[in-house]
Amino acid sequence: MRTAKIKDLLKTTPANQHVTVQGWVKTFRNNQFISMNDGSTINNLQAVVELGKFDEATLKRITTGACLAVTGELIPSPAKGQTVEVKVESIEIYGDSDPESFPLQPKKHSLEFLREIAHLRVRTNTFSAVFRVRHNMAFAVHKFFNDRGFFYIHTPIITGSDAEGAGDMFRVTTLDMEKPPRTEEGKINYKEDFFGREANLTVSGQLEGETFAMGLGDIYTFGPTFRAENSNTSRHLAEFWMIEPEMAFYDINDNMQLAQDFIQYLCKYALDNCQEDLEFLDKRAKEEEAAKPQDQRSELGLIERLKFVVENDFQRLTYTEAIDILRESTPNKKKKFQYLINEWGADLQSEHERFLVEKHFKKPVILYNYPAAIKSFYMRQNEDGKTVAAMDVLFPGIGEIIGGSQREERYDRLINRVKELGISEETIWWYLELRKFGTAPHAGFGLGFERLIQFVTGMTNIRDVIAYPRYPGSAEF
Protein backbone atom coordinates (compact mmCIF):
# COMPACT_ATOMS: atom_id res chain seq x y z
CA MET A 1 0.00 0.00 0.00
CA ARG A 2 1.56 3.30 -1.09
CA THR A 3 1.70 6.08 1.51
CA ALA A 4 0.82 9.23 -0.39
CA LYS A 5 1.64 12.87 0.31
CA ILE A 6 -1.44 15.09 0.49
CA LYS A 7 0.23 17.58 -1.87
CA ASP A 8 0.40 14.88 -4.56
CA LEU A 9 -3.08 13.47 -3.92
CA LEU A 10 -4.71 16.87 -4.37
CA LYS A 11 -3.31 16.96 -7.91
CA THR A 12 -4.40 13.40 -8.72
CA THR A 13 -7.30 12.42 -10.96
CA PRO A 14 -9.16 9.63 -9.13
CA ALA A 15 -9.19 6.26 -10.94
CA ASN A 16 -10.02 3.54 -8.40
CA GLN A 17 -6.86 4.17 -6.38
CA HIS A 18 -6.55 2.84 -2.86
CA VAL A 19 -4.31 5.11 -0.81
CA THR A 20 -2.97 5.44 2.72
CA VAL A 21 -2.66 8.97 4.07
CA GLN A 22 -0.80 9.88 7.26
CA GLY A 23 -1.09 13.21 9.03
CA TRP A 24 -2.51 15.31 11.82
CA VAL A 25 -6.17 16.07 12.36
CA LYS A 26 -7.14 19.69 11.82
CA THR A 27 -10.86 19.20 12.48
CA PHE A 28 -13.36 16.35 12.77
CA ARG A 29 -16.94 17.37 11.97
CA ASN A 30 -20.17 15.49 12.57
CA ASN A 31 -18.31 12.25 13.34
CA GLN A 32 -17.89 12.01 9.58
CA PHE A 33 -15.48 14.54 8.00
CA ILE A 34 -11.80 14.41 8.99
CA SER A 35 -9.68 17.32 7.74
CA MET A 36 -6.05 16.15 7.63
CA ASN A 37 -2.69 17.76 6.91
CA ASP A 38 0.75 16.18 6.63
CA GLY A 39 2.83 19.35 6.20
CA SER A 40 3.46 18.87 2.49
CA THR A 41 1.04 21.66 1.49
CA ILE A 42 -1.04 24.49 2.92
CA ASN A 43 -4.16 22.62 1.81
CA ASN A 44 -5.92 19.92 3.83
CA LEU A 45 -7.34 16.64 2.57
CA GLN A 46 -10.81 15.53 3.60
CA ALA A 47 -11.30 11.93 4.68
CA VAL A 48 -14.93 10.85 4.88
CA VAL A 49 -16.01 8.31 7.50
CA GLU A 50 -19.16 6.29 6.77
CA LEU A 51 -21.66 6.67 9.62
CA GLY A 52 -21.84 3.54 11.74
CA LYS A 53 -18.69 1.98 10.21
CA PHE A 54 -16.40 2.62 13.23
CA ASP A 55 -17.04 2.18 16.96
CA GLU A 56 -17.63 5.17 19.24
CA ALA A 57 -14.35 4.67 21.12
CA THR A 58 -12.31 5.09 17.92
CA LEU A 59 -14.25 8.15 16.78
CA LYS A 60 -13.74 9.85 20.16
CA ARG A 61 -9.97 9.60 19.68
CA ILE A 62 -10.10 11.54 16.39
CA THR A 63 -9.52 15.00 17.85
CA THR A 64 -7.71 18.14 16.70
CA GLY A 65 -3.96 17.46 16.87
CA ALA A 66 -4.23 13.66 16.88
CA CYS A 67 -1.98 11.82 14.44
CA LEU A 68 -3.42 9.02 12.35
CA ALA A 69 -3.35 7.09 9.12
CA VAL A 70 -6.42 6.49 7.01
CA THR A 71 -6.69 4.00 4.18
CA GLY A 72 -9.39 4.08 1.57
CA GLU A 73 -10.46 4.90 -1.94
CA LEU A 74 -9.54 8.24 -3.53
CA ILE A 75 -12.74 9.63 -5.04
CA PRO A 76 -13.89 12.94 -6.62
CA SER A 77 -15.08 15.35 -3.95
CA PRO A 78 -18.42 17.15 -4.14
CA ALA A 79 -17.20 19.61 -1.47
CA LYS A 80 -16.31 23.15 -2.48
CA GLY A 81 -12.62 24.01 -2.80
CA GLN A 82 -11.24 20.50 -3.27
CA THR A 83 -11.14 18.04 -6.12
CA VAL A 84 -10.63 14.75 -4.24
CA GLU A 85 -11.29 13.12 -0.89
CA VAL A 86 -10.69 9.73 0.70
CA LYS A 87 -13.54 7.34 1.42
CA VAL A 88 -12.22 5.78 4.64
CA GLU A 89 -12.01 2.01 4.96
CA SER A 90 -9.63 1.76 7.94
CA ILE A 91 -8.15 4.08 10.56
CA GLU A 92 -4.96 3.67 12.59
CA ILE A 93 -4.36 6.19 15.36
CA TYR A 94 -0.67 6.81 15.99
CA GLY A 95 -0.97 9.45 18.69
CA ASP A 96 -3.87 10.83 20.72
CA SER A 97 -4.30 14.53 21.48
CA ASP A 98 -6.27 15.47 24.57
CA PRO A 99 -8.74 18.16 23.42
CA GLU A 100 -8.82 19.66 26.93
CA SER A 101 -5.08 20.41 27.00
CA PHE A 102 -3.99 20.67 23.33
CA PRO A 103 -3.29 24.41 22.90
CA LEU A 104 -3.91 24.62 19.14
CA GLN A 105 -7.66 24.45 18.84
CA PRO A 106 -9.32 25.45 15.52
CA LYS A 107 -9.41 29.19 16.15
CA LYS A 108 -7.20 32.22 15.56
CA HIS A 109 -4.20 32.43 17.89
CA SER A 110 -1.96 35.46 18.38
CA LEU A 111 1.63 35.28 17.16
CA GLU A 112 2.79 36.16 20.69
CA PHE A 113 0.96 33.13 22.10
CA LEU A 114 2.36 30.88 19.39
CA ARG A 115 5.93 31.95 20.26
CA GLU A 116 5.30 30.50 23.72
CA ILE A 117 4.54 27.12 22.14
CA ALA A 118 7.13 27.26 19.36
CA HIS A 119 7.42 23.46 19.45
CA LEU A 120 3.83 23.22 18.17
CA ARG A 121 3.37 26.37 16.06
CA VAL A 122 4.60 24.74 12.85
CA ARG A 123 1.28 22.83 12.82
CA THR A 124 -0.59 26.09 12.13
CA ASN A 125 -1.21 27.21 8.57
CA THR A 126 0.81 30.39 9.02
CA PHE A 127 3.96 28.74 10.29
CA SER A 128 3.82 25.71 8.02
CA ALA A 129 3.65 28.17 5.09
CA VAL A 130 6.52 30.30 6.45
CA PHE A 131 8.82 27.32 6.91
CA ARG A 132 8.06 25.78 3.53
CA VAL A 133 8.97 29.14 2.01
CA ARG A 134 12.12 29.25 4.15
CA HIS A 135 13.15 25.84 2.81
CA ASN A 136 12.60 26.96 -0.76
CA MET A 137 14.62 30.13 -0.22
CA ALA A 138 17.54 28.18 1.27
CA PHE A 139 17.51 25.86 -1.74
CA ALA A 140 17.33 28.86 -4.11
CA VAL A 141 20.36 30.49 -2.43
CA HIS A 142 22.50 27.42 -3.11
CA LYS A 143 21.13 27.01 -6.62
CA PHE A 144 21.85 30.65 -7.55
CA PHE A 145 25.48 30.48 -6.48
CA ASN A 146 26.10 26.94 -7.72
CA ASP A 147 24.76 27.79 -11.17
CA ARG A 148 27.21 30.72 -11.32
CA GLY A 149 30.27 28.71 -10.37
CA PHE A 150 30.60 29.85 -6.76
CA PHE A 151 32.03 27.54 -4.09
CA TYR A 152 30.23 27.03 -0.75
CA ILE A 153 32.60 27.52 2.20
CA HIS A 154 31.88 26.60 5.83
CA THR A 155 33.47 29.32 7.92
CA PRO A 156 34.07 28.80 11.67
CA ILE A 157 31.39 29.42 14.27
CA ILE A 158 33.98 29.84 17.04
CA THR A 159 36.40 32.67 16.27
CA GLY A 160 38.99 34.92 17.85
CA SER A 161 38.21 37.94 15.67
CA ASP A 162 35.39 40.48 15.63
CA ALA A 163 34.59 41.12 11.97
CA GLU A 164 32.34 44.09 12.67
CA GLY A 165 34.45 45.74 15.33
CA ALA A 166 31.30 46.12 17.41
CA GLY A 167 32.30 44.09 20.44
CA ASP A 168 28.80 42.62 20.96
CA MET A 169 29.86 38.97 20.98
CA PHE A 170 29.05 35.83 22.93
CA ARG A 171 32.09 34.45 24.74
CA VAL A 172 33.02 30.78 24.43
CA THR A 173 34.90 29.37 27.41
CA THR A 174 35.44 26.22 29.46
CA LEU A 175 36.87 28.13 32.45
CA ASP A 176 35.14 28.01 35.82
CA MET A 177 33.78 31.55 35.76
CA GLU A 178 33.08 31.47 39.51
CA LYS A 179 36.80 30.91 40.18
CA PRO A 180 38.62 31.73 36.93
CA PRO A 181 42.40 31.65 36.75
CA ARG A 182 43.96 35.12 37.04
CA THR A 183 47.07 36.81 35.67
CA GLU A 184 49.45 38.72 37.91
CA GLU A 185 47.49 41.84 37.02
CA GLY A 186 44.28 40.22 38.28
CA LYS A 187 42.69 39.76 34.83
CA ILE A 188 41.15 36.47 33.70
CA ASN A 189 43.94 34.30 32.28
CA TYR A 190 42.55 33.04 28.98
CA LYS A 191 45.83 31.27 28.24
CA GLU A 192 44.46 28.51 30.49
CA ASP A 193 41.20 28.34 28.53
CA PHE A 194 40.37 25.60 25.99
CA PHE A 195 41.72 27.56 23.00
CA GLY A 196 44.51 29.27 24.91
CA ARG A 197 42.99 32.68 24.16
CA GLU A 198 39.69 34.57 24.21
CA ALA A 199 37.16 33.04 21.83
CA ASN A 200 33.67 34.05 20.74
CA LEU A 201 30.75 32.95 18.60
CA THR A 202 31.10 34.49 15.15
CA VAL A 203 29.31 37.66 14.12
CA SER A 204 30.20 37.10 10.45
CA GLY A 205 32.04 34.69 8.19
CA GLN A 206 33.18 37.54 5.96
CA LEU A 207 36.86 37.82 6.92
CA GLU A 208 37.41 34.07 6.60
CA GLY A 209 35.38 34.14 3.37
CA GLU A 210 37.76 36.72 1.91
CA THR A 211 40.70 34.39 2.48
CA PHE A 212 39.02 31.74 0.33
CA ALA A 213 38.05 34.24 -2.38
CA MET A 214 41.78 34.96 -2.66
CA GLY A 215 42.35 31.37 -3.74
CA LEU A 216 39.08 30.08 -5.22
CA GLY A 217 37.80 33.28 -6.84
CA ASP A 218 34.06 33.33 -6.11
CA ILE A 219 32.81 31.84 -2.83
CA TYR A 220 29.86 32.18 -0.48
CA THR A 221 29.06 31.29 3.10
CA PHE A 222 25.62 30.50 4.49
CA GLY A 223 25.51 29.77 8.19
CA PRO A 224 24.54 30.88 11.70
CA THR A 225 25.89 34.09 13.20
CA PHE A 226 25.52 35.56 16.67
CA ARG A 227 25.16 39.09 18.05
CA ALA A 228 24.95 39.84 21.78
CA GLU A 229 23.11 43.12 21.23
CA ASN A 230 20.47 43.85 23.85
CA SER A 231 17.87 44.58 21.16
CA ASN A 232 14.27 43.67 21.91
CA THR A 233 12.87 44.66 18.52
CA SER A 234 10.93 43.04 15.69
CA ARG A 235 14.07 43.25 13.48
CA HIS A 236 16.80 41.74 15.67
CA LEU A 237 17.80 38.26 16.80
CA ALA A 238 20.77 37.07 18.86
CA GLU A 239 21.16 34.04 16.55
CA PHE A 240 20.41 34.27 12.85
CA TRP A 241 21.66 33.03 9.48
CA MET A 242 23.79 35.04 7.06
CA ILE A 243 24.57 34.63 3.37
CA GLU A 244 27.91 36.20 2.50
CA PRO A 245 29.42 35.95 -0.99
CA GLU A 246 32.98 37.20 -1.57
CA MET A 247 34.33 37.67 -5.08
CA ALA A 248 37.88 38.21 -6.29
CA PHE A 249 38.32 40.81 -9.05
CA TYR A 250 34.96 42.50 -8.34
CA ASP A 251 34.60 46.24 -7.83
CA ILE A 252 31.70 48.11 -6.23
CA ASN A 253 29.70 48.15 -9.50
CA ASP A 254 30.10 44.39 -10.01
CA ASN A 255 29.04 43.93 -6.39
CA MET A 256 25.88 46.01 -6.80
CA GLN A 257 24.90 44.10 -9.94
CA LEU A 258 25.37 40.70 -8.28
CA ALA A 259 23.30 41.82 -5.29
CA GLN A 260 20.47 42.91 -7.59
CA ASP A 261 20.62 39.71 -9.64
CA PHE A 262 20.66 37.60 -6.47
CA ILE A 263 17.69 39.20 -4.74
CA GLN A 264 15.62 39.30 -7.93
CA TYR A 265 16.36 35.62 -8.51
CA LEU A 266 15.22 34.72 -4.97
CA CYS A 267 11.98 36.70 -5.26
CA LYS A 268 11.20 35.14 -8.65
CA TYR A 269 11.98 31.68 -7.30
CA ALA A 270 9.47 32.25 -4.50
CA LEU A 271 6.80 33.42 -6.95
CA ASP A 272 7.42 30.41 -9.21
CA ASN A 273 7.69 27.72 -6.52
CA CYS A 274 5.70 28.83 -3.46
CA GLN A 275 2.47 29.99 -5.08
CA GLU A 276 -0.08 28.41 -2.72
CA ASP A 277 1.81 29.40 0.43
CA LEU A 278 2.33 32.95 -0.86
CA GLU A 279 -1.36 33.31 -1.69
CA PHE A 280 -2.22 32.28 1.87
CA LEU A 281 0.40 34.62 3.36
CA ASP A 282 -0.69 37.46 1.06
CA LYS A 283 -4.26 37.15 2.32
CA ARG A 284 -3.01 37.03 5.90
CA ALA A 285 -0.83 40.14 5.37
CA LYS A 286 -3.77 42.06 3.88
CA GLU A 287 -5.87 41.30 6.96
CA GLU A 288 -3.01 42.50 9.16
CA GLU A 289 -2.62 45.70 7.11
CA ALA A 290 -6.35 46.42 7.30
CA ALA A 291 -6.08 46.60 11.10
CA LYS A 292 -3.47 49.38 10.91
CA PRO A 293 -4.20 53.14 10.73
CA GLN A 294 -4.56 54.28 7.11
CA ASP A 295 -1.28 56.23 7.07
CA GLN A 296 0.71 53.18 8.22
CA ARG A 297 -0.59 50.74 5.62
CA SER A 298 1.65 49.42 2.87
CA GLU A 299 0.62 50.43 -0.63
CA LEU A 300 1.56 47.01 -2.02
CA GLY A 301 0.37 43.53 -1.08
CA LEU A 302 2.87 40.74 -0.42
CA ILE A 303 2.82 39.23 -3.91
CA GLU A 304 2.79 42.72 -5.44
CA ARG A 305 5.96 43.57 -3.45
CA LEU A 306 7.73 40.48 -4.76
CA LYS A 307 6.76 41.32 -8.34
CA PHE A 308 7.79 44.94 -7.69
CA VAL A 309 11.33 43.74 -6.90
CA VAL A 310 11.53 41.29 -9.81
CA GLU A 311 10.18 43.69 -12.44
CA ASN A 312 12.07 46.90 -11.55
CA ASP A 313 15.69 47.79 -12.12
CA PHE A 314 17.13 49.04 -8.86
CA GLN A 315 17.77 52.78 -8.61
CA ARG A 316 21.43 53.48 -7.84
CA LEU A 317 22.51 56.71 -6.16
CA THR A 318 25.26 57.89 -3.86
CA TYR A 319 24.79 58.49 -0.16
CA THR A 320 25.42 62.19 -0.84
CA GLU A 321 22.59 62.32 -3.40
CA ALA A 322 20.30 60.51 -0.95
CA ILE A 323 21.09 63.00 1.83
CA ASP A 324 20.17 65.89 -0.49
CA ILE A 325 16.84 64.24 -1.36
CA LEU A 326 16.04 63.47 2.27
CA ARG A 327 17.03 66.92 3.53
CA GLU A 328 14.64 68.56 1.03
CA SER A 329 11.83 66.01 1.50
CA THR A 330 8.43 66.98 2.89
CA PRO A 331 8.63 64.61 5.91
CA ASN A 332 11.97 66.16 6.88
CA LYS A 333 10.83 69.76 6.41
CA LYS A 334 7.59 69.10 8.32
CA LYS A 335 9.53 67.23 11.02
CA LYS A 336 7.62 64.00 10.38
CA PHE A 337 10.81 61.90 10.47
CA GLN A 338 11.71 60.65 13.93
CA TYR A 339 15.36 61.29 13.03
CA LEU A 340 15.69 64.56 11.09
CA ILE A 341 18.30 64.83 8.36
CA ASN A 342 20.25 68.06 8.82
CA GLU A 343 23.75 67.35 7.64
CA TRP A 344 25.98 65.06 5.61
CA GLY A 345 27.34 62.17 7.67
CA ALA A 346 24.07 61.14 9.33
CA ASP A 347 23.53 57.38 9.71
CA LEU A 348 20.34 56.63 7.75
CA GLN A 349 17.47 54.97 9.61
CA SER A 350 14.80 52.60 8.32
CA GLU A 351 12.31 55.49 7.93
CA HIS A 352 14.72 57.29 5.56
CA GLU A 353 15.45 54.15 3.57
CA ARG A 354 11.76 53.34 3.18
CA PHE A 355 10.98 56.92 2.09
CA LEU A 356 13.52 56.65 -0.74
CA VAL A 357 12.12 53.28 -1.89
CA GLU A 358 8.39 53.64 -1.33
CA LYS A 359 7.73 57.35 -1.79
CA HIS A 360 10.49 58.99 -3.81
CA PHE A 361 11.73 56.45 -6.38
CA LYS A 362 8.97 53.82 -6.04
CA LYS A 363 11.48 51.07 -6.80
CA PRO A 364 14.25 49.22 -4.91
CA VAL A 365 17.27 51.42 -4.26
CA ILE A 366 21.02 50.79 -3.96
CA LEU A 367 22.91 53.45 -2.04
CA TYR A 368 26.70 53.57 -2.31
CA ASN A 369 29.76 55.61 -1.30
CA TYR A 370 28.95 56.09 2.37
CA PRO A 371 30.91 58.23 4.87
CA ALA A 372 33.91 56.27 6.14
CA ALA A 373 33.10 57.31 9.71
CA ILE A 374 29.90 55.24 9.85
CA LYS A 375 31.23 52.13 8.10
CA SER A 376 33.55 49.22 8.95
CA PHE A 377 37.35 49.23 8.78
CA TYR A 378 37.65 46.79 5.85
CA MET A 379 35.76 48.89 3.28
CA ARG A 380 37.76 50.39 0.41
CA GLN A 381 38.56 54.05 0.89
CA ASN A 382 37.58 56.31 -1.99
CA GLU A 383 39.90 58.95 -3.38
CA ASP A 384 37.81 61.80 -1.94
CA GLY A 385 39.27 60.94 1.48
CA LYS A 386 35.92 60.88 3.26
CA THR A 387 33.82 58.06 1.74
CA VAL A 388 34.19 54.31 1.28
CA ALA A 389 32.97 52.02 -1.51
CA ALA A 390 30.12 50.62 0.58
CA MET A 391 26.65 49.79 -0.72
CA ASP A 392 23.25 48.96 0.79
CA VAL A 393 20.23 47.51 -1.01
CA LEU A 394 16.96 49.01 0.24
CA PHE A 395 13.55 47.33 -0.07
CA PRO A 396 9.92 48.35 0.37
CA GLY A 397 8.46 47.63 3.80
CA ILE A 398 11.82 46.69 5.31
CA GLY A 399 14.56 49.20 4.47
CA GLU A 400 18.09 47.76 4.24
CA ILE A 401 18.15 44.10 3.26
CA ILE A 402 21.72 43.76 1.91
CA GLY A 403 24.91 45.51 3.02
CA GLY A 404 28.27 45.17 1.32
CA SER A 405 31.34 46.85 -0.07
CA GLN A 406 34.42 46.65 -2.17
CA ARG A 407 37.07 45.53 0.32
CA GLU A 408 40.23 47.53 1.00
CA GLU A 409 42.97 45.59 -0.79
CA ARG A 410 45.81 48.09 -0.18
CA TYR A 411 47.89 47.13 2.86
CA ASP A 412 48.98 50.64 3.83
CA ARG A 413 45.42 52.00 3.69
CA LEU A 414 44.01 49.05 5.64
CA ILE A 415 46.65 49.06 8.39
CA ASN A 416 46.21 52.81 8.89
CA ARG A 417 42.45 52.33 9.29
CA VAL A 418 42.97 49.46 11.76
CA LYS A 419 45.28 51.62 13.88
CA GLU A 420 42.93 54.59 13.63
CA LEU A 421 40.06 52.54 15.08
CA GLY A 422 42.19 50.84 17.73
CA ILE A 423 41.56 47.33 16.38
CA SER A 424 43.97 44.66 17.62
CA GLU A 425 46.37 43.77 14.80
CA GLU A 426 47.25 40.61 16.69
CA THR A 427 43.77 39.11 16.25
CA ILE A 428 43.58 39.76 12.47
CA TRP A 429 47.22 39.33 11.42
CA TRP A 430 46.18 36.65 8.93
CA TYR A 431 43.59 38.98 7.36
CA LEU A 432 46.18 41.74 6.98
CA GLU A 433 48.60 39.27 5.35
CA LEU A 434 46.18 38.80 2.44
CA ARG A 435 47.21 42.32 1.40
CA LYS A 436 50.91 41.40 1.51
CA PHE A 437 50.84 38.24 -0.61
CA GLY A 438 49.20 38.68 -4.00
CA THR A 439 46.56 41.21 -3.03
CA ALA A 440 43.69 41.70 -5.49
CA PRO A 441 40.61 43.88 -5.86
CA HIS A 442 37.64 42.08 -4.32
CA ALA A 443 34.15 42.73 -2.99
CA GLY A 444 31.27 41.07 -1.17
CA PHE A 445 28.03 41.56 0.69
CA GLY A 446 25.88 40.10 3.43
CA LEU A 447 22.19 39.21 3.40
CA GLY A 448 20.48 38.34 6.66
CA PHE A 449 18.45 35.26 5.76
CA GLU A 450 15.69 35.99 8.27
CA ARG A 451 15.28 39.53 6.88
CA LEU A 452 14.81 37.95 3.46
CA ILE A 453 12.23 35.50 4.82
CA GLN A 454 10.39 38.39 6.48
CA PHE A 455 10.18 40.16 3.14
CA VAL A 456 9.10 37.08 1.19
CA THR A 457 6.48 35.93 3.71
CA GLY A 458 5.19 39.32 4.88
CA MET A 459 5.78 38.41 8.54
CA THR A 460 6.37 41.58 10.54
CA ASN A 461 8.36 40.09 13.43
CA ILE A 462 11.68 38.39 12.76
CA ARG A 463 11.00 35.98 15.65
CA ASP A 464 8.34 34.37 13.48
CA VAL A 465 10.60 33.33 10.58
CA ILE A 466 13.12 31.21 12.51
CA ALA A 467 12.28 27.93 14.22
CA TYR A 468 13.33 28.83 17.76
CA PRO A 469 14.13 32.54 18.13
CA ARG A 470 16.96 33.63 20.43
CA TYR A 471 16.72 37.14 21.89
CA PRO A 472 17.44 38.86 25.22
CA GLY A 473 15.93 36.86 28.05
CA SER A 474 14.88 33.94 25.84
CA ALA A 475 16.69 30.72 25.02
CA GLU A 476 13.64 28.46 25.41
CA PHE A 477 13.32 25.17 23.52
Stockholm file with secondary structure:
# STOCKHOLM 1.0

chainA/1-477         MRTAKIKDLLKTTPANQHVTVQGWVKTFRNNQFISMNDGSTINNLQAVVELGKFDEATLKRITTGACLAVTGELIPSPAKGQTVEVKVESIEIYGDSDPESFPLQPKKHSLEFLREIAHLRVRTNTFSAVFRVRHNMAFAVHKFFNDRGFFYIHTPIITGSDAEGAGDMFRVTTLDMEKPPRTEEGKINYKEDFFGREANLTVSGQLEGETFAMGLGDIYTFGPTFRAENSNTSRHLAEFWMIEPEMAFYDINDNMQLAQDFIQYLCKYALDNCQEDLEFLDKRAKEEEAAKPQDQRSELGLIERLKFVVENDFQRLTYTEAIDILRESTPNKKKKFQYLINEWGADLQSEHERFLVEKHFKKPVILYNYPAAIKSFYMRQNEDGKTVAAMDVLFPGIGEIIGGSQREERYDRLINRVKELGISEETIWWYLELRKFGTAPHAGFGLGFERLIQFVTGMTNIRDVIAYPRYPGSAEF
#=GR chainA/1-477 SS CCEECHHHHTTCCCSSCEEEEEEEEEEEETTTEEEEECSSCSSCEEEECCTTSSCHHHHHTCCTTCEEEEEEEEEECCSTTCSEEEEEEEEEEEECCCTTTCSCCSSCCCHHHHHHTTTTGGGSHHHHHHHHHHHHHHHHHHHHHHHTTCEECCCCSEESCCTTSCCCCCEECCSCTTSCCBCTTSSBCGGGSTTSSCEEECSCSHHHHHHHHHHHSEEEEEEEEECCCCCCSTTCCSEEEEEEEEEETCCHHHHHHHHHHHHHHHHHHHHHHCHHHHHHHHHHHHHHHHTSCGGGSCSSCHHHHHHHHHHSCCEEEEHHHHHHHHHTSHHHHTTCSSSCCCSTTCCCCHHHHHIIIIIIISSCEEEEEEEGGGSCTTBCBCTTSSEEEEEEEEETTTEEEEEEEEBCCCHHHHHHHHHHTTCCGGGGHHHHHTTTSSCCCEEEEEEEHHHHHHHHHCCSCGGGSSSSCCBTTBCCC
#=GC SS_cons         CCEECHHHHTTCCCSSCEEEEEEEEEEEETTTEEEEECSSCSSCEEEECCTTSSCHHHHHTCCTTCEEEEEEEEEECCSTTCSEEEEEEEEEEEECCCTTTCSCCSSCCCHHHHHHTTTTGGGSHHHHHHHHHHHHHHHHHHHHHHHTTCEECCCCSEESCCTTSCCCCCEECCSCTTSCCBCTTSSBCGGGSTTSSCEEECSCSHHHHHHHHHHHSEEEEEEEEECCCCCCSTTCCSEEEEEEEEEETCCHHHHHHHHHHHHHHHHHHHHHHCHHHHHHHHHHHHHHHHTSCGGGSCSSCHHHHHHHHHHSCCEEEEHHHHHHHHHTSHHHHTTCSSSCCCSTTCCCCHHHHHIIIIIIISSCEEEEEEEGGGSCTTBCBCTTSSEEEEEEEEETTTEEEEEEEEBCCCHHHHHHHHHHTTCCGGGGHHHHHTTTSSCCCEEEEEEEHHHHHHHHHCCSCGGGSSSSCCBTTBCCC
//
